[in-house]
Amino acid sequence: MKVRFSSTSKRPYVKLNNTKYFGFRIDLVPGRFANDKAKTPIVSWFNYKGFTFLAEDNFVDLFGNITIE
């Protein structure tokens, strides 16, 4: 597994089993990360090389666009 950085936003990402995971530093994770009171909380993640990786599925809106908070 190799951490790569996107060309436009410079956000780290990895690909595992055809799923893209975006990396966040722990102080910059989205507000709904592990928040029970959010409508759609993010409850699955993994840590690797100093980043907390969240699946791309957590950032898809109703129209299929990827939106990172």
mmCIF file as Biopython writes it, N, C-alpha, C and O atoms, coordinates in Angstrom:
data_model
#
loop_
_atom_site.group_PDB
_atom_site.id
_atom_site.type_symbol
_atom_site.label_atom_id
_atom_site.label_alt_id
_atom_site.label_comp_id
_atom_site.label_asym_id
_atom_site.label_entity_id
_atom_site.label_seq_id
_atom_site.pdbx_PDB_ins_code
_atom_site.Cartn_x
_atom_site.Cartn_y
_atom_site.Cartn_z
_atom_site.occupancy
_atom_site.B_iso_or_equiv
_atom_site.auth_seq_id
_atom_site.auth_asym_id
_atom_site.pdbx_PDB_model_num
ATOM 1   N N  . MET A ? 1  ? 0.859   -1.167 0.000  1.0 0.0 1  A 1 
ATOM 2   C CA . MET A ? 1  ? 0.000   0.000  0.000  1.0 0.0 1  A 1 
ATOM 3   C C  . MET A ? 1  ? 0.902   1.225  0.000  1.0 0.0 1  A 1 
ATOM 4   O O  . MET A ? 1  ? 1.822   1.345  0.809  1.0 0.0 1  A 1 
ATOM 5   N N  . LYS A ? 2  ? 0.614   2.130  -0.926 1.0 0.0 2  A 1 
ATOM 6   C CA . LYS A ? 2  ? 1.421   3.328  -1.060 1.0 0.0 2  A 1 
ATOM 7   C C  . LYS A ? 2  ? 0.531   4.558  -0.944 1.0 0.0 2  A 1 
ATOM 8   O O  . LYS A ? 2  ? -0.510  4.633  -1.598 1.0 0.0 2  A 1 
ATOM 9   N N  . VAL A ? 3  ? 0.926   5.516  -0.124 1.0 0.0 3  A 1 
ATOM 10  C CA . VAL A ? 3  ? 0.183   6.761  0.022  1.0 0.0 3  A 1 
ATOM 11  C C  . VAL A ? 3  ? 0.530   7.662  -1.152 1.0 0.0 3  A 1 
ATOM 12  O O  . VAL A ? 3  ? 1.701   7.952  -1.396 1.0 0.0 3  A 1 
ATOM 13  N N  . ARG A ? 4  ? -0.483  8.099  -1.873 1.0 0.0 4  A 1 
ATOM 14  C CA . ARG A ? 4  ? -0.307  9.015  -2.998 1.0 0.0 4  A 1 
ATOM 15  C C  . ARG A ? 4  ? -1.019  10.317 -2.674 1.0 0.0 4  A 1 
ATOM 16  O O  . ARG A ? 4  ? -1.846  10.367 -1.764 1.0 0.0 4  A 1 
ATOM 17  N N  . PHE A ? 5  ? -0.705  11.360 -3.406 1.0 0.0 5  A 1 
ATOM 18  C CA . PHE A ? 5  ? -1.330  12.657 -3.192 1.0 0.0 5  A 1 
ATOM 19  C C  . PHE A ? 5  ? -2.026  13.082 -4.478 1.0 0.0 5  A 1 
ATOM 20  O O  . PHE A ? 5  ? -1.466  12.949 -5.566 1.0 0.0 5  A 1 
ATOM 21  N N  . SER A ? 6  ? -3.261  13.601 -4.349 1.0 0.0 6  A 1 
ATOM 22  C CA . SER A ? 6  ? -4.002  14.025 -5.530 1.0 0.0 6  A 1 
ATOM 23  C C  . SER A ? 6  ? -3.331  15.232 -6.157 1.0 0.0 6  A 1 
ATOM 24  O O  . SER A ? 6  ? -2.697  16.030 -5.468 1.0 0.0 6  A 1 
ATOM 25  N N  . SER A ? 7  ? -3.472  15.358 -7.449 1.0 0.0 7  A 1 
ATOM 26  C CA . SER A ? 7  ? -2.799  16.440 -8.161 1.0 0.0 7  A 1 
ATOM 27  C C  . SER A ? 7  ? -3.476  17.791 -7.949 1.0 0.0 7  A 1 
ATOM 28  O O  . SER A ? 7  ? -2.821  18.828 -8.055 1.0 0.0 7  A 1 
ATOM 29  N N  . THR A ? 8  ? -4.768  17.798 -7.652 1.0 0.0 8  A 1 
ATOM 30  C CA . THR A ? 8  ? -5.473  19.069 -7.509 1.0 0.0 8  A 1 
ATOM 31  C C  . THR A ? 8  ? -5.508  19.576 -6.070 1.0 0.0 8  A 1 
ATOM 32  O O  . THR A ? 8  ? -5.189  20.738 -5.820 1.0 0.0 8  A 1 
ATOM 33  N N  . SER A ? 9  ? -5.890  18.723 -5.122 1.0 0.0 9  A 1 
ATOM 34  C CA . SER A ? 9  ? -6.046  19.188 -3.739 1.0 0.0 9  A 1 
ATOM 35  C C  . SER A ? 9  ? -4.870  18.807 -2.842 1.0 0.0 9  A 1 
ATOM 36  O O  . SER A ? 9  ? -4.809  19.235 -1.690 1.0 0.0 9  A 1 
ATOM 37  N N  . LYS A ? 10 ? -3.938  18.006 -3.359 1.0 0.0 10 A 1 
ATOM 38  C CA . LYS A ? 10 ? -2.773  17.544 -2.587 1.0 0.0 10 A 1 
ATOM 39  C C  . LYS A ? 10 ? -3.179  16.735 -1.351 1.0 0.0 10 A 1 
ATOM 40  O O  . LYS A ? 10 ? -2.416  16.646 -0.390 1.0 0.0 10 A 1 
ATOM 41  N N  . ARG A ? 11 ? -4.376  16.149 -1.376 1.0 0.0 11 A 1 
ATOM 42  C CA . ARG A ? 11 ? -4.854  15.315 -0.268 1.0 0.0 11 A 1 
ATOM 43  C C  . ARG A ? 11 ? -4.305  13.900 -0.429 1.0 0.0 11 A 1 
ATOM 44  O O  . ARG A ? 11 ? -4.338  13.350 -1.530 1.0 0.0 11 A 1 
ATOM 45  N N  . PRO A ? 12 ? -3.802  13.305 0.649  1.0 0.0 12 A 1 
ATOM 46  C CA . PRO A ? 12 ? -3.301  11.937 0.539  1.0 0.0 12 A 1 
ATOM 47  C C  . PRO A ? 12 ? -4.445  10.943 0.342  1.0 0.0 12 A 1 
ATOM 48  O O  . PRO A ? 12 ? -5.547  11.134 0.855  1.0 0.0 12 A 1 
ATOM 49  N N  . TYR A ? 13 ? -4.164  9.887  -0.406 1.0 0.0 13 A 1 
ATOM 50  C CA . TYR A ? 13 ? -5.152  8.833  -0.606 1.0 0.0 13 A 1 
ATOM 51  C C  . TYR A ? 13 ? -4.444  7.506  -0.845 1.0 0.0 13 A 1 
ATOM 52  O O  . TYR A ? 13 ? -3.277  7.466  -1.233 1.0 0.0 13 A 1 
ATOM 53  N N  . VAL A ? 14 ? -5.174  6.426  -0.606 1.0 0.0 14 A 1 
ATOM 54  C CA . VAL A ? 14 ? -4.715  5.078  -0.929 1.0 0.0 14 A 1 
ATOM 55  C C  . VAL A ? 14 ? -5.880  4.348  -1.587 1.0 0.0 14 A 1 
ATOM 56  O O  . VAL A ? 14 ? -7.039  4.723  -1.404 1.0 0.0 14 A 1 
ATOM 57  N N  . LYS A ? 15 ? -5.570  3.306  -2.351 1.0 0.0 15 A 1 
ATOM 58  C CA . LYS A ? 15 ? -6.594  2.464  -2.953 1.0 0.0 15 A 1 
ATOM 59  C C  . LYS A ? 15 ? -6.440  1.055  -2.411 1.0 0.0 15 A 1 
ATOM 60  O O  . LYS A ? 15 ? -5.363  0.461  -2.471 1.0 0.0 15 A 1 
ATOM 61  N N  . LEU A ? 16 ? -7.545  0.528  -1.876 1.0 0.0 16 A 1 
ATOM 62  C CA . LEU A ? 16 ? -7.596  -0.839 -1.356 1.0 0.0 16 A 1 
ATOM 63  C C  . LEU A ? 16 ? -8.856  -1.508 -1.886 1.0 0.0 16 A 1 
ATOM 64  O O  . LEU A ? 16 ? -9.955  -0.981 -1.713 1.0 0.0 16 A 1 
ATOM 65  N N  . ASN A ? 17 ? -8.712  -2.637 -2.515 1.0 0.0 17 A 1 
ATOM 66  C CA . ASN A ? 17 ? -9.852  -3.407 -3.014 1.0 0.0 17 A 1 
ATOM 67  C C  . ASN A ? 17 ? -10.810 -2.544 -3.819 1.0 0.0 17 A 1 
ATOM 68  O O  . ASN A ? 17 ? -12.020 -2.591 -3.596 1.0 0.0 17 A 1 
ATOM 69  N N  . ASN A ? 18 ? -10.291 -1.765 -4.746 1.0 0.0 18 A 1 
ATOM 70  C CA . ASN A ? 18 ? -11.072 -0.904 -5.629 1.0 0.0 18 A 1 
ATOM 71  C C  . ASN A ? 18 ? -11.857 0.188  -4.900 1.0 0.0 18 A 1 
ATOM 72  O O  . ASN A ? 18 ? -12.821 0.720  -5.452 1.0 0.0 18 A 1 
ATOM 73  N N  . THR A ? 19 ? -11.468 0.527  -3.685 1.0 0.0 19 A 1 
ATOM 74  C CA . THR A ? 19 ? -12.070 1.620  -2.938 1.0 0.0 19 A 1 
ATOM 75  C C  . THR A ? 19 ? -10.990 2.633  -2.624 1.0 0.0 19 A 1 
ATOM 76  O O  . THR A ? 19 ? -9.891  2.277  -2.200 1.0 0.0 19 A 1 
ATOM 77  N N  . LYS A ? 20 ? -11.312 3.895  -2.837 1.0 0.0 20 A 1 
ATOM 78  C CA . LYS A ? 20 ? -10.364 4.970  -2.563 1.0 0.0 20 A 1 
ATOM 79  C C  . LYS A ? 20 ? -10.608 5.494  -1.154 1.0 0.0 20 A 1 
ATOM 80  O O  . LYS A ? 20 ? -11.752 5.725  -0.762 1.0 0.0 20 A 1 
ATOM 81  N N  . TYR A ? 21 ? -9.541  5.680  -0.399 1.0 0.0 21 A 1 
ATOM 82  C CA . TYR A ? 21 ? -9.613  6.203  0.961  1.0 0.0 21 A 1 
ATOM 83  C C  . TYR A ? 21 ? -8.817  7.505  1.019  1.0 0.0 21 A 1 
ATOM 84  O O  . TYR A ? 21 ? -7.664  7.555  0.591  1.0 0.0 21 A 1 
ATOM 85  N N  . PHE A ? 22 ? -9.439  8.559  1.551  1.0 0.0 22 A 1 
ATOM 86  C CA . PHE A ? 22 ? -8.781  9.850  1.684  1.0 0.0 22 A 1 
ATOM 87  C C  . PHE A ? 22 ? -8.173  9.975  3.067  1.0 0.0 22 A 1 
ATOM 88  O O  . PHE A ? 22 ? -8.770  9.548  4.056  1.0 0.0 22 A 1 
ATOM 89  N N  . GLY A ? 23 ? -6.987  10.559 3.139  1.0 0.0 23 A 1 
ATOM 90  C CA . GLY A ? 23 ? -6.275  10.702 4.400  1.0 0.0 23 A 1 
ATOM 91  C C  . GLY A ? 23 ? -6.447  12.083 5.017  1.0 0.0 23 A 1 
ATOM 92  O O  . GLY A ? 23 ? -6.436  13.094 4.314  1.0 0.0 23 A 1 
ATOM 93  N N  . PHE A ? 24 ? -6.604  12.119 6.325  1.0 0.0 24 A 1 
ATOM 94  C CA . PHE A ? 24 ? -6.728  13.352 7.090  1.0 0.0 24 A 1 
ATOM 95  C C  . PHE A ? 24 ? -5.786  13.286 8.281  1.0 0.0 24 A 1 
ATOM 96  O O  . PHE A ? 24 ? -5.583  12.218 8.858  1.0 0.0 24 A 1 
ATOM 97  N N  . ARG A ? 25 ? -5.217  14.409 8.644  1.0 0.0 25 A 1 
ATOM 98  C CA . ARG A ? 25 ? -4.533  14.469 9.930  1.0 0.0 25 A 1 
ATOM 99  C C  . ARG A ? 25 ? -5.613  14.449 10.992 1.0 0.0 25 A 1 
ATOM 100 O O  . ARG A ? 25 ? -6.733  14.896 10.742 1.0 0.0 25 A 1 
ATOM 101 N N  . ILE A ? 26 ? -5.300  13.943 12.166 1.0 0.0 26 A 1 
ATOM 102 C CA . ILE A ? 26 ? -6.330  13.728 13.179 1.0 0.0 26 A 1 
ATOM 103 C C  . ILE A ? 26 ? -6.999  15.032 13.613 1.0 0.0 26 A 1 
ATOM 104 O O  . ILE A ? 26 ? -8.158  15.014 14.029 1.0 0.0 26 A 1 
ATOM 105 N N  . ASP A ? 27 ? -6.300  16.150 13.525 1.0 0.0 27 A 1 
ATOM 106 C CA . ASP A ? 27 ? -6.933  17.412 13.911 1.0 0.0 27 A 1 
ATOM 107 C C  . ASP A ? 27 ? -7.771  18.023 12.793 1.0 0.0 27 A 1 
ATOM 108 O O  . ASP A ? 27 ? -8.438  19.033 13.014 1.0 0.0 27 A 1 
ATOM 109 N N  . LEU A ? 28 ? -7.753  17.435 11.599 1.0 0.0 28 A 1 
ATOM 110 C CA . LEU A ? 28 ? -8.504  17.965 10.462 1.0 0.0 28 A 1 
ATOM 111 C C  . LEU A ? 28 ? -9.580  17.022 9.932  1.0 0.0 28 A 1 
ATOM 112 O O  . LEU A ? 28 ? -10.072 17.215 8.820  1.0 0.0 28 A 1 
ATOM 113 N N  . VAL A ? 29 ? -9.953  16.009 10.709 1.0 0.0 29 A 1 
ATOM 114 C CA . VAL A ? 29 ? -11.008 15.089 10.258 1.0 0.0 29 A 1 
ATOM 115 C C  . VAL A ? 29 ? -12.344 15.830 10.231 1.0 0.0 29 A 1 
ATOM 116 O O  . VAL A ? 29 ? -12.524 16.792 10.977 1.0 0.0 29 A 1 
ATOM 117 N N  . PRO A ? 30 ? -13.283 15.400 9.386  1.0 0.0 30 A 1 
ATOM 118 C CA . PRO A ? 30 ? -14.594 16.059 9.311  1.0 0.0 30 A 1 
ATOM 119 C C  . PRO A ? 30 ? -15.338 16.009 10.639 1.0 0.0 30 A 1 
ATOM 120 O O  . PRO A ? 30 ? -15.083 15.142 11.474 1.0 0.0 30 A 1 
ATOM 121 N N  . GLY A ? 31 ? -16.255 16.943 10.822 1.0 0.0 31 A 1 
ATOM 122 C CA . GLY A ? 31 ? -17.010 17.046 12.070 1.0 0.0 31 A 1 
ATOM 123 C C  . GLY A ? 31 ? -17.876 15.838 12.373 1.0 0.0 31 A 1 
ATOM 124 O O  . GLY A ? 31 ? -18.159 15.567 13.540 1.0 0.0 31 A 1 
ATOM 125 N N  . ARG A ? 32 ? -18.301 15.111 11.360 1.0 0.0 32 A 1 
ATOM 126 C CA . ARG A ? 32 ? -19.157 13.950 11.617 1.0 0.0 32 A 1 
ATOM 127 C C  . ARG A ? 32 ? -18.372 12.669 11.872 1.0 0.0 32 A 1 
ATOM 128 O O  . ARG A ? 32 ? -18.959 11.591 11.970 1.0 0.0 32 A 1 
ATOM 129 N N  . PHE A ? 33 ? -17.069 12.778 11.977 1.0 0.0 33 A 1 
ATOM 130 C CA . PHE A ? 33 ? -16.216 11.626 12.290 1.0 0.0 33 A 1 
ATOM 131 C C  . PHE A ? 33 ? -16.477 11.185 13.729 1.0 0.0 33 A 1 
ATOM 132 O O  . PHE A ? 33 ? -16.236 11.948 14.664 1.0 0.0 33 A 1 
ATOM 133 N N  . ALA A ? 34 ? -16.965 9.967  13.911 1.0 0.0 34 A 1 
ATOM 134 C CA . ALA A ? 34 ? -17.249 9.371  15.225 1.0 0.0 34 A 1 
ATOM 135 C C  . ALA A ? 34 ? -18.183 10.228 16.057 1.0 0.0 34 A 1 
ATOM 136 O O  . ALA A ? 34 ? -18.060 10.257 17.281 1.0 0.0 34 A 1 
ATOM 137 N N  . ASN A ? 35 ? -19.117 10.929 15.419 1.0 0.0 35 A 1 
ATOM 138 C CA . ASN A ? 35 ? -20.084 11.779 16.093 1.0 0.0 35 A 1 
ATOM 139 C C  . ASN A ? 35 ? -21.442 11.087 16.042 1.0 0.0 35 A 1 
ATOM 140 O O  . ASN A ? 35 ? -22.023 10.952 14.965 1.0 0.0 35 A 1 
ATOM 141 N N  . ASP A ? 36 ? -21.950 10.653 17.174 1.0 0.0 36 A 1 
ATOM 142 C CA . ASP A ? 36 ? -23.216 9.924  17.222 1.0 0.0 36 A 1 
ATOM 143 C C  . ASP A ? 36 ? -24.418 10.798 16.892 1.0 0.0 36 A 1 
ATOM 144 O O  . ASP A ? 36 ? -25.463 10.279 16.502 1.0 0.0 36 A 1 
ATOM 145 N N  . LYS A ? 37 ? -24.293 12.103 17.040 1.0 0.0 37 A 1 
ATOM 146 C CA . LYS A ? 37 ? -25.427 13.000 16.829 1.0 0.0 37 A 1 
ATOM 147 C C  . LYS A ? 37 ? -25.565 13.459 15.381 1.0 0.0 37 A 1 
ATOM 148 O O  . LYS A ? 37 ? -26.560 14.100 15.044 1.0 0.0 37 A 1 
ATOM 149 N N  . ALA A ? 38 ? -24.622 13.161 14.532 1.0 0.0 38 A 1 
ATOM 150 C CA . ALA A ? 38 ? -24.695 13.541 13.119 1.0 0.0 38 A 1 
ATOM 151 C C  . ALA A ? 38 ? -25.682 12.646 12.380 1.0 0.0 38 A 1 
ATOM 152 O O  . ALA A ? 38 ? -25.926 11.512 12.792 1.0 0.0 38 A 1 
ATOM 153 N N  . LYS A ? 39 ? -26.253 13.160 11.280 1.0 0.0 39 A 1 
ATOM 154 C CA . LYS A ? 39 ? -27.199 12.367 10.480 1.0 0.0 39 A 1 
ATOM 155 C C  . LYS A ? 39 ? -26.533 11.120 9.925  1.0 0.0 39 A 1 
ATOM 156 O O  . LYS A ? 39 ? -27.073 10.019 10.025 1.0 0.0 39 A 1 
ATOM 157 N N  . THR A ? 40 ? -25.365 11.298 9.343  1.0 0.0 40 A 1 
ATOM 158 C CA . THR A ? 40 ? -24.615 10.179 8.773  1.0 0.0 40 A 1 
ATOM 159 C C  . THR A ? 40 ? -23.201 10.182 9.352  1.0 0.0 40 A 1 
ATOM 160 O O  . THR A ? 40 ? -22.274 10.682 8.713  1.0 0.0 40 A 1 
ATOM 161 N N  . PRO A ? 41 ? -23.030 9.638  10.536 1.0 0.0 41 A 1 
ATOM 162 C CA . PRO A ? 41 ? -21.690 9.646  11.141 1.0 0.0 41 A 1 
ATOM 163 C C  . PRO A ? 41 ? -20.730 8.714  10.408 1.0 0.0 41 A 1 
ATOM 164 O O  . PRO A ? 41 ? -21.134 7.711  9.819  1.0 0.0 41 A 1 
ATOM 165 N N  . ILE A ? 42 ? -19.472 9.068  10.460 1.0 0.0 42 A 1 
ATOM 166 C CA . ILE A ? 42 ? -18.424 8.229  9.878  1.0 0.0 42 A 1 
ATOM 167 C C  . ILE A ? 42 ? -17.903 7.353  11.008 1.0 0.0 42 A 1 
ATOM 168 O O  . ILE A ? 42 ? -17.306 7.849  11.964 1.0 0.0 42 A 1 
ATOM 169 N N  . VAL A ? 43 ? -18.131 6.055  10.897 1.0 0.0 43 A 1 
ATOM 170 C CA . VAL A ? 43 ? -17.773 5.160  11.987 1.0 0.0 43 A 1 
ATOM 171 C C  . VAL A ? 43 ? -16.715 4.123  11.608 1.0 0.0 43 A 1 
ATOM 172 O O  . VAL A ? 43 ? -16.297 3.330  12.451 1.0 0.0 43 A 1 
ATOM 173 N N  . SER A ? 44 ? -16.276 4.123  10.340 1.0 0.0 44 A 1 
ATOM 174 C CA . SER A ? 44 ? -15.225 3.184  9.947  1.0 0.0 44 A 1 
ATOM 175 C C  . SER A ? 44 ? -14.047 3.959  9.379  1.0 0.0 44 A 1 
ATOM 176 O O  . SER A ? 44 ? -14.215 4.866  8.565  1.0 0.0 44 A 1 
ATOM 177 N N  . TRP A ? 45 ? -12.857 3.588  9.821  1.0 0.0 45 A 1 
ATOM 178 C CA . TRP A ? 45 ? -11.641 4.263  9.391  1.0 0.0 45 A 1 
ATOM 179 C C  . TRP A ? 45 ? -10.459 3.372  9.703  1.0 0.0 45 A 1 
ATOM 180 O O  . TRP A ? 45 ? -10.609 2.338  10.354 1.0 0.0 45 A 1 
ATOM 181 N N  . PHE A ? 46 ? -9.281  3.768  9.241  1.0 0.0 46 A 1 
ATOM 182 C CA . PHE A ? 46 ? -8.050  3.120  9.662  1.0 0.0 46 A 1 
ATOM 183 C C  . PHE A ? 46 ? -6.936  4.153  9.655  1.0 0.0 46 A 1 
ATOM 184 O O  . PHE A ? 46 ? -6.998  5.145  8.929  1.0 0.0 46 A 1 
ATOM 185 N N  . ASN A ? 47 ? -5.932  3.914  10.457 1.0 0.0 47 A 1 
ATOM 186 C CA . ASN A ? 47 ? -4.795  4.809  10.561 1.0 0.0 47 A 1 
ATOM 187 C C  . ASN A ? 47 ? -3.604  4.177  9.857  1.0 0.0 47 A 1 
ATOM 188 O O  . ASN A ? 47 ? -3.378  2.970  9.945  1.0 0.0 47 A 1 
ATOM 189 N N  . TYR A ? 48 ? -2.842  5.021  9.151  1.0 0.0 48 A 1 
ATOM 190 C CA . TYR A ? 48 ? -1.669  4.537  8.432  1.0 0.0 48 A 1 
ATOM 191 C C  . TYR A ? 48 ? -0.745  5.711  8.191  1.0 0.0 48 A 1 
ATOM 192 O O  . TYR A ? 48 ? -1.162  6.732  7.644  1.0 0.0 48 A 1 
ATOM 193 N N  . LYS A ? 49 ? 0.488   5.578  8.587  1.0 0.0 49 A 1 
ATOM 194 C CA . LYS A ? 49 ? 1.545   6.568  8.366  1.0 0.0 49 A 1 
ATOM 195 C C  . LYS A ? 49 ? 1.161   7.976  8.813  1.0 0.0 49 A 1 
ATOM 196 O O  . LYS A ? 49 ? 1.448   8.945  8.109  1.0 0.0 49 A 1 
ATOM 197 N N  . GLY A ? 50 ? 0.524   8.100  9.955  1.0 0.0 50 A 1 
ATOM 198 C CA . GLY A ? 50 ? 0.199   9.408  10.512 1.0 0.0 50 A 1 
ATOM 199 C C  . GLY A ? 50 ? -1.083  10.025 10.002 1.0 0.0 50 A 1 
ATOM 200 O O  . GLY A ? 50 ? -1.408  11.150 10.382 1.0 0.0 50 A 1 
ATOM 201 N N  . PHE A ? 51 ? -1.823  9.333  9.157  1.0 0.0 51 A 1 
ATOM 202 C CA . PHE A ? 51 ? -3.082  9.841  8.629  1.0 0.0 51 A 1 
ATOM 203 C C  . PHE A ? 51 ? -4.223  8.939  9.071  1.0 0.0 51 A 1 
ATOM 204 O O  . PHE A ? 51 ? -4.020  7.750  9.317  1.0 0.0 51 A 1 
ATOM 205 N N  . THR A ? 52 ? -5.416  9.500  9.170  1.0 0.0 52 A 1 
ATOM 206 C CA . THR A ? 52 ? -6.635  8.745  9.392  1.0 0.0 52 A 1 
ATOM 207 C C  . THR A ? 52 ? -7.349  8.676  8.052  1.0 0.0 52 A 1 
ATOM 208 O O  . THR A ? 52 ? -7.719  9.708  7.492  1.0 0.0 52 A 1 
ATOM 209 N N  . PHE A ? 53 ? -7.547  7.469  7.533  1.0 0.0 53 A 1 
ATOM 210 C CA . PHE A ? 53 ? -8.130  7.288  6.209  1.0 0.0 53 A 1 
ATOM 211 C C  . PHE A ? 53 ? -9.606  6.952  6.324  1.0 0.0 53 A 1 
ATOM 212 O O  . PHE A ? 53 ? -10.009 6.079  7.092  1.0 0.0 53 A 1 
ATOM 213 N N  . LEU A ? 54 ? -10.415 7.680  5.528  1.0 0.0 54 A 1 
ATOM 214 C CA . LEU A ? 54 ? -11.856 7.501  5.478  1.0 0.0 54 A 1 
ATOM 215 C C  . LEU A ? 54 ? -12.244 7.143  4.053  1.0 0.0 54 A 1 
ATOM 216 O O  . LEU A ? 54 ? -11.679 7.679  3.099  1.0 0.0 54 A 1 
ATOM 217 N N  . ALA A ? 55 ? -13.202 6.242  3.905  1.0 0.0 55 A 1 
ATOM 218 C CA . ALA A ? 55 ? -13.604 5.764  2.582  1.0 0.0 55 A 1 
ATOM 219 C C  . ALA A ? 55 ? -14.268 6.864  1.763  1.0 0.0 55 A 1 
ATOM 220 O O  . ALA A ? 55 ? -14.946 7.739  2.303  1.0 0.0 55 A 1 
ATOM 221 N N  . GLU A ? 56 ? -14.064 6.804  0.466  1.0 0.0 56 A 1 
ATOM 222 C CA . GLU A ? 56 ? -14.650 7.763  -0.466 1.0 0.0 56 A 1 
ATOM 223 C C  . GLU A ? 56 ? -16.176 7.742  -0.391 1.0 0.0 56 A 1 
ATOM 224 O O  . GLU A ? 56 ? -16.816 8.759  -0.662 1.0 0.0 56 A 1 
ATOM 225 N N  . ASP A ? 57 ? -16.766 6.614  -0.031 1.0 0.0 57 A 1 
ATOM 226 C CA . ASP A ? 57 ? -18.221 6.485  0.065  1.0 0.0 57 A 1 
ATOM 227 C C  . ASP A ? 57 ? -18.822 7.454  1.072  1.0 0.0 57 A 1 
ATOM 228 O O  . ASP A ? 57 ? -19.998 7.800  0.959  1.0 0.0 57 A 1 
ATOM 229 N N  . ASN A ? 58 ? -18.048 7.900  2.052  1.0 0.0 58 A 1 
ATOM 230 C CA . ASN A ? 58 ? -18.533 8.832  3.053  1.0 0.0 58 A 1 
ATOM 231 C C  . ASN A ? 58 ? -18.668 10.252 2.511  1.0 0.0 58 A 1 
ATOM 232 O O  . ASN A ? 58 ? -19.234 11.111 3.187  1.0 0.0 58 A 1 
ATOM 233 N N  . PHE A ? 59 ? -18.168 10.515 1.324  1.0 0.0 59 A 1 
ATOM 234 C CA . PHE A ? 59 ? -18.142 11.868 0.777  1.0 0.0 59 A 1 
ATOM 235 C C  . PHE A ? 59 ? -18.877 11.995 -0.552 1.0 0.0 59 A 1 
ATOM 236 O O  . PHE A ? 59 ? -18.556 12.877 -1.348 1.0 0.0 59 A 1 
ATOM 237 N N  . VAL A ? 60 ? -19.852 11.138 -0.805 1.0 0.0 60 A 1 
ATOM 238 C CA . VAL A ? 60 ? -20.626 11.190 -2.041 1.0 0.0 60 A 1 
ATOM 239 C C  . VAL A ? 60 ? -21.987 11.805 -1.732 1.0 0.0 60 A 1 
ATOM 240 O O  . VAL A ? 60 ? -22.680 11.359 -0.817 1.0 0.0 60 A 1 
ATOM 241 N N  . ASP A ? 61 ? -22.376 12.846 -2.506 1.0 0.0 61 A 1 
ATOM 242 C CA . ASP A ? 61 ? -23.668 13.483 -2.280 1.0 0.0 61 A 1 
ATOM 243 C C  . ASP A ? 61 ? -24.771 12.766 -3.068 1.0 0.0 61 A 1 
ATOM 244 O O  . ASP A ? 61 ? -24.517 11.725 -3.674 1.0 0.0 61 A 1 
ATOM 245 N N  . LEU A ? 62 ? -25.975 13.307 -3.064 1.0 0.0 62 A 1 
ATOM 246 C CA . LEU A ? 62 ? -27.108 12.662 -3.725 1.0 0.0 62 A 1 
ATOM 247 C C  . LEU A ? 62 ? -26.955 12.548 -5.235 1.0 0.0 62 A 1 
ATOM 248 O O  . LEU A ? 62 ? -27.589 11.698 -5.860 1.0 0.0 62 A 1 
ATOM 249 N N  . PHE A ? 63 ? -26.120 13.392 -5.824 1.0 0.0 63 A 1 
ATOM 250 C CA . PHE A ? 63 ? -25.944 13.384 -7.265 1.0 0.0 63 A 1 
ATOM 251 C C  . PHE A ? 63 ? -24.736 12.568 -7.708 1.0 0.0 63 A 1 
ATOM 252 O O  . PHE A ? 63 ? -24.438 12.506 -8.901 1.0 0.0 63 A 1 
ATOM 253 N N  . GLY A ? 64 ? -24.042 11.945 -6.771 1.0 0.0 64 A 1 
ATOM 254 C CA . GLY A ? 64 ? -22.887 11.125 -7.106 1.0 0.0 64 A 1 
ATOM 255 C C  . GLY A ? 64 ? -21.578 11.870 -7.146 1.0 0.0 64 A 1 
ATOM 256 O O  . GLY A ? 64 ? -20.551 11.300 -7.513 1.0 0.0 64 A 1 
ATOM 257 N N  . ASN A ? 65 ? -21.597 13.142 -6.774 1.0 0.0 65 A 1 
ATOM 258 C CA . ASN A ? 65 ? -20.360 13.942 -6.749 1.0 0.0 65 A 1 
ATOM 259 C C  . ASN A ? 65 ? -19.593 13.705 -5.459 1.0 0.0 65 A 1 
ATOM 260 O O  . ASN A ? 65 ? -20.197 13.496 -4.407 1.0 0.0 65 A 1 
ATOM 261 N N  . ILE A ? 66 ? -18.289 13.735 -5.530 1.0 0.0 66 A 1 
ATOM 262 C CA . ILE A ? 66 ? -17.467 13.562 -4.343 1.0 0.0 66 A 1 
ATOM 263 C C  . ILE A ? 66 ? -17.247 14.926 -3.705 1.0 0.0 66 A 1 
ATOM 264 O O  . ILE A ? 66 ? -16.725 15.847 -4.334 1.0 0.0 66 A 1 
ATOM 265 N N  . THR A ? 67 ? -17.653 15.040 -2.448 1.0 0.0 67 A 1 
ATOM 266 C CA . THR A ? 67 ? -17.513 16.295 -1.719 1.0 0.0 67 A 1 
ATOM 267 C C  . THR A ? 67 ? -16.748 16.026 -0.437 1.0 0.0 67 A 1 
ATOM 268 O O  . THR A ? 67 ? -17.220 15.287 0.427  1.0 0.0 67 A 1 
ATOM 269 N N  . ILE A ? 68 ? -15.606 16.602 -0.310 1.0 0.0 68 A 1 
ATOM 270 C CA . ILE A ? 68 ? -14.842 16.448 0.923  1.0 0.0 68 A 1 
ATOM 271 C C  . ILE A ? 68 ? -15.032 17.702 1.743  1.0 0.0 68 A 1 
ATOM 272 O O  . ILE A ? 68 ? -14.831 18.817 1.261  1.0 0.0 68 A 1 
ATOM 273 N N  . GLU A ? 69 ? -15.425 17.503 2.993  1.0 0.0 69 A 1 
ATOM 274 C CA . GLU A ? 69 ? -15.732 18.629 3.879  1.0 0.0 69 A 1 
ATOM 275 C C  . GLU A ? 69 ? -14.507 19.398 4.238  1.0 0.0 69 A 1 
ATOM 276 O O  . GLU A ? 69 ? -14.589 20.379 4.978  1.0 0.0 69 A 1 
#
